[in-house]
Amino acid sequence: MFILSGIFYLVLLCSSILALSAIPISLYPKKKANKNTYVKDYYSSLFNVYGDEA
């Protein structure tokens, strides 16, 4: 019984992590089909290590 409840809680934990990580992904702005317009994403400052705007 402990093994079954452990497996159940493991599945519940994994599914809740996937559900909670899907929320910011769905709120992430979509890029336009037009390549001339550049949409700056919210997380670009985290990965901008050297200060270049390329």
C-alpha positions as CSV (number, residue, x, y, z in Angstrom):
1,M,0.0,0.0,0.0
2,F,2.9,2.4,0.7
3,I,4.4,1.7,-2.7
4,L,1.1,2.5,-4.4
5,S,0.6,5.7,-2.5
6,G,4.2,6.7,-3.2
7,I,3.7,6.1,-6.9
8,F,0.4,8.1,-6.8
9,Y,2.1,11.0,-5.0
10,L,5.0,10.9,-7.5
11,V,2.5,11.1,-10.5
12,L,0.6,13.9,-8.7
13,L,3.9,15.9,-8.1
14,C,5.0,15.5,-11.7
15,S,1.6,16.5,-13.1
16,S,1.4,19.5,-10.8
17,I,4.9,20.7,-11.9
18,L,3.9,20.4,-15.6
19,A,0.6,22.2,-15.0
20,L,2.3,25.1,-13.1
21,S,5.0,25.4,-15.7
22,A,2.4,25.6,-18.5
23,I,1.0,28.8,-17.0
24,P,4.0,31.0,-17.9
25,I,4.5,29.3,-21.2
26,S,0.9,30.1,-22.2
27,L,1.4,33.8,-21.1
28,Y,4.6,34.1,-23.1
29,P,4.1,36.6,-26.0
30,K,3.9,35.0,-29.4
31,K,6.4,36.1,-32.1
32,K,4.9,37.7,-35.2
33,A,5.2,36.2,-38.6
34,N,6.6,39.4,-39.9
35,K,10.4,39.4,-39.4
36,N,10.8,43.1,-39.5
37,T,9.1,43.6,-36.1
38,Y,11.1,42.5,-33.1
39,V,9.3,41.6,-29.9
40,K,11.6,41.8,-26.9
41,D,10.8,39.0,-24.5
42,Y,10.6,39.4,-20.7
43,Y,13.5,37.0,-20.0
44,S,16.1,38.5,-22.4
45,S,17.8,40.4,-19.6
46,L,18.5,37.2,-17.8
47,F,20.4,35.7,-20.7
48,N,22.1,39.0,-21.9
49,V,25.5,38.2,-20.4
50,Y,27.8,40.4,-22.4
51,G,25.5,43.4,-22.9
52,D,25.0,42.9,-26.6
53,E,21.7,43.6,-28.2
54,A,22.1,41.1,-31.0
